[in-house]
Amino acid sequence: MQLYLIYNVQRVVMTMENSLVKKSIIKVIRKNMGRCILLIFAVCGTVITSLVPPQILKQIFDQNLVPRSSDGLLMLAIAYMGVILFIGVFDFMKEAVLTVLGQKITKEIRVEMMVKLEKIYALFFSSNGSGVVVSRFTNDVDAINSLFTSGIVGMMIDCLKVIGIIFSIWLFSETLGIITIILLPIIYAITRLFQKRMLKAQIENRILVGKVNNHISESLKNAQMIKVFSKENYMERKYTEHLLDNYKTVEKVNFYDSVFPPMIQITRAVVIAIIVILSSKQLNYLGISLGMVAASIDLISNLFAPIENLGMELQNIQQAISGIHRVNNFYSETEDTNTIKELQAENIIPIREEVRLSFHDLTFHYEEGTDVLQNINLIIKPQEKVTFVGRTGVGKSTLFKLIMGLLKPSEGNITINGIDVYNIPNNEKRKIFGYVDQSFHLIKGTVAEQISLQDESITREQIEHALEFVGMTDYIASLEKGFDTQVINDTLFSQGQMQLLAIARAIVTDPPILLLDEITANLDSITEEKIVTVLQKASRAHTILSISHRLSSMIASDMVVILENGRVKNTGSPEMLLQKDDWYRSHLALEKLTWS
Amino acid sequence: MAKLKIEPMKNPDKIINYWKKEKFVVACILIFGLTFNISIILGPIYQGKLIDSIVGGGSLSSIVTLTGTYVVLIGTIQLLRYFKRFYIRRFANSTSATMRLMIYNNIMHKSISELDNENTGNLMTRAISDVDLCVEGMRKFTTELFDTGVLMTAYIISLLVYDVKITILSILYIPIAMMLAEKLKSIIYKYSIDFRKKSSEVASITFDSIENAMLYRVNGMEAQNRAKYNAELEDLQNKAIKANILENSMQPIYNVIAMIGIIMVIYFGGAKVIHGGWTIGIFSTYITMFIAMANKASKAAKLFNSVQKSQVSWKRIKPYLKEYENKDTAANINKDSTKLSVENLGLRYAVSKENIIENISFEGKQGDIIGVTGPIASGKSTLGISLTGLYPYLGSIKIDGKELTSYSEYERSQMISYLGHKSELFSDTIYNNITLGNEKDITSVLKDVCFDTDLAAMPDGQNTLVGNSGIRLSGGQQARISLARALLNKNKIIIIDDPFSAVDMKTEETIIENLKNNYKHSLIILISHRLTIFSKISQVVFLNNDKMTEYGAHNELMKTSDLYATIFNLQCTESGDDNGK
């Protein structure tokens, strides 16, 4: 049993090596020393007091029942009850403290996970579904909580009880003590066998639960499409497939869960039978009194109770170990490492008219061997208007993510006034970059919060100004609660209006660099022209980088960068390119043809 | 063996039906539960006999026989126990799967406007953790019905048989413990509701943080969001402590109360042994049974709580447990020709005060491409979506002379395909994303959307996984996959809402050309703000901001609508300007 305990604790410790879970647990323990001491006190109390009742029973048998004397019987009866009371009180204390500590640990883990999420490398989000990540925060952390409350601590208590019981039996008879000790490896073997099988099934199950969750989240996201195509049945069929896989693994877990306790009970019966035979008057092998036999049976029964609990706790622990694995895997995801906290927007760009953006031998690939961008070298002068053109999939949007330091270049770097953008802390970025995406992401909150993203440092005036800037003031005033209208779904705004909101969101902090990723794609000509006028008005003190799949960009560019196969094919002013670049000239002609 | 089917059920909103549904499993639970819990009293009885056999000093062989019987007996009882446990767990497993299926079915068959008002995080909690909690409660209830109900009855009867007076005196305290537990129930219930509510709120915040992680990152909002998240977690933690502490910690106290009777048992029972009324073995049997019973009684409180807790979850999921719905897939549609006539069409969303579009009329037939355009917020997309019939509309939309609303949802989906500006891809293969279970060859449709060259560069071809929401593809690739999905069935009416924003001009032109050539039996409605291609299509619906609609061929509109002509010329000169630079 000790071996088993050591093994299991080792496992947990190993799993937690340098891990988030370990860190959080230690932190909570440090902060709650008083509670921890109380817990230890309660645990010791529970273990020791629970050994007393069999001893009292032995007294009753040997002092009163066998010699048929009622001396002190009432006292013993009351003492017995008194001990039960103490056990209850210690138990209560233990449970209460455990609950508090367990919840604190749960909270701490979630806090740490959020810290991690903040640092995690941007590519993580492309390869992991939101549903799956959410279930790290919810299901897996809950499982870890049960590891602490009903898992590890429960297991330690049960192991201590086992030790205490063996000790008590040993006092009655060494032989019986040895028999009990021989018993332990047998139970260890059984438990170990179940542990292996169950852990496998549990891990399988967790993965499947993640799949089920992700399916629900995707179904909700794409509900409209599913309706239009009448694909409810198809989606349900896929869902049922996931559910069925899940069902099968749970069935496996259930088998082990059901068979374990009965096996323990049968073993107990065999042990009791052996003790009785050995203590019979003919053999009298153990040399113990009847009271001792009765107490031993009681103790042995008490011995199996914790072992049976261990079976249950095992399940919790295993569930939690796979949870810990997954939380720790999350924790060991690649981070953005180069952030230099001291960097501040004001220091990087002391004068907003002077922003020098340079690309030095920039190469980027998502997967080794397939470079999305190769050896990009560019110098963008202060307040220059640059348009990147090229076929879809040529890596323009990736380039923007690199400019904002969201992705780490595979080779080379991008600098602003000599500072590597990848080193800039995220919370400084809004003061430097205004980014308008191809699509607008609504967040939970009011109209005003769509613009500020609940950034408390952004004033109401700034928001109003930004919305005025994009010409949305009138429309928003027409809404029931104006700026404070809750945006619950995307029917409140048209596609074009959402694009205007995205622009307002980007310019609300008046950043010196604007990144416009196909912003005119969803706008009609009139709005488009309005926005261009507006942006041009604002362009005086802005470096503007825009992406366009069309050569005739809406914003007059000082420089056009043509990307092809991940490389800069040509750069220059539109006039120069028209003269020197055949591709540019022919495609412009083609565009013109299609357009006229 | 395992039932390898998860099937819908009838009347899923009555909890009793989940037991009724699993007839075989419940019968097994009943048989094994009853036999196990009744026969379990034989354990302590035989244990007493064993002790008496030592005292009595009978022959070794009689002791061996007795112990042998004891072991066989326990073996049988425990075998019954195994079956009971297993079937109860299977019941929970299938119930959970059925509930999940029914909730999913319900969500999927909600109307789109109902879904718009649902909170995704909330639905996720409901579909996942509430089902777990509810089923856990149902499982515990089923277990305890036997383990507490039947078992305690069996114990009480045997205790009474041994001695009526001692039994009555000693078990008096057990109901007190149970009553206390019952009293605390309502408090726990209240805390539990608070906790669940908060938990679902936090889940929805977590979802928002993860779903919009990149947005928050670009804007440097992560730190501030985290601070708020921490405050929410603190609140959640306190609510969780309140809810759990009463539930988990009170059991030892109930146990102490239930055990008070042990004084009577030891004192009067001991006296009875001393006066020869009982053997020592009976005393031991009696004490074992009493302790086991008191223990069970104190756990009964836990039963109330878990049942109560599962009631909270049950209440939350119940609205989603409705009759199983299955779309009627009978389709009575005219496949030979297509005629669409729209008259005085209007539409508004529930949240806004006024109609987004009003009085729109136009007509079209197979082979036509109708362009829809207009300034920002003029309702182009709304017009597109209203033609799918998903939202209630004003006026009339007739297909082949029959009103759109009088077609079933399935018939509509067989007539109309729609592509919105969101790509709406699943984390599955390209093939599955396009066919959605409709096993068809997609080579030609991929060619129509100019994806053949993209595909050639993918080592897994049509089986390439697109990633979550298609993240592994570029925006243009995502749009074209979605377009291919909309084109696959060559439906009578194909509505395309601006799919080309992330597609370059040359590709766009090729795709339009392919649509014209290969979809002659379809009526295509193309929503766009780029008028350039409109000169090549049949009719144009031009929506104005003032809700006036102009309708006609491109050339007519150029003459009759100043605005249309202005926009068109603007778009043309714009490229001319660039040319001049």
Interface residues (C-beta under 8 A of the other chain):
Chain A: L57 I60 F61 N64 L65 V66 R68 S69 S70 L73 L74 L76 A77 I78 Y80 M81 I84 L85 I87 G88 V89 F90 D91 F92 E95 A96 L98 T99 V100 Q103 K104 T106 K107 R110 V111 M114 V115 L117 E118 A122 F125 S126 S127 N128 G129 S130 G131 V133 V134 S135 F137 T138 N139 T149 V209 V212 N213 N214 I216 S217 E218 S219 L220 K221 N222 A223 Q224 M225 I226 K227 V228 F229 S230 K231 E232 N233 Y234 M235 E236 R237 K238 Y239 T240 L243 L244 N246 Y247 K248 V250 E251 N254 F255 D257 S258 V259 P261 P262 M263 Q265 I266 R268 A269 V270 I272 A273 I274 V276 I277 S279 S280 K281 Q282 L283 L290 V293 A294 I297 S301 R391 T392 G393 S397 M404 L406 P425 N426 N427 E428 K429 R430 K431 F433 Y435 D437 Q438 S439 H441 I443 K444 L453 Q454 D455 E456 Y475 S478 E480 I488 N489 T491 L492 S494 Q495 G496 Q497 L500 R505 E518 A521 N522 L523 D524 S525 I526 T527 E528 E529 H549 R550 L551 S552 S553 M554 A556 P574 E575 L578 H587 L588 L590 E591 K592 T594 W595 S596
Chain B: A2 L4 K5 I6 G43 Q47 L50 I51 S53 I54 V55 G57 S59 L60 I63 V64 T67 G68 Y70 V71 I74 G75 I77 Q78 L79 R81 Y82 R85 F86 R89 R90 N93 S94 A97 R100 L101 Y104 N105 I107 M108 H109 I112 L115 D116 N117 E118 T120 L123 M124 A127 I128 S129 A203 S204 I205 T206 F207 D208 S209 I210 E211 N212 A213 M214 L215 Y216 R217 V218 N219 G220 M221 E222 A223 Q224 N225 R226 K228 Y229 N230 L233 E234 L236 Q237 A240 I241 N244 I245 N248 S249 M250 Q251 P252 I253 N255 V256 M259 I260 I262 I263 M264 V265 I266 Y267 G270 A271 V273 I274 I280 F283 S284 I287 T288 N326 K327 T329 Y349 A350 V351 S352 K353 T373 G374 P375 I376 A377 S378 G379 K380 S381 T382 I385 T388 L390 E409 Y410 R412 S413 Q414 I416 S417 Y418 G420 H421 K422 E424 L425 F426 S427 L436 G437 N438 D454 G467 N468 S469 I471 R472 S474 G475 G476 Q477 S482 R485 D498 S501 A502 V503 D504 M505 K506 T507 E509 H529 L531 T532 I533 I567 L570 Q571 C572 E574 S575 G576 D577 D578 N579 K581
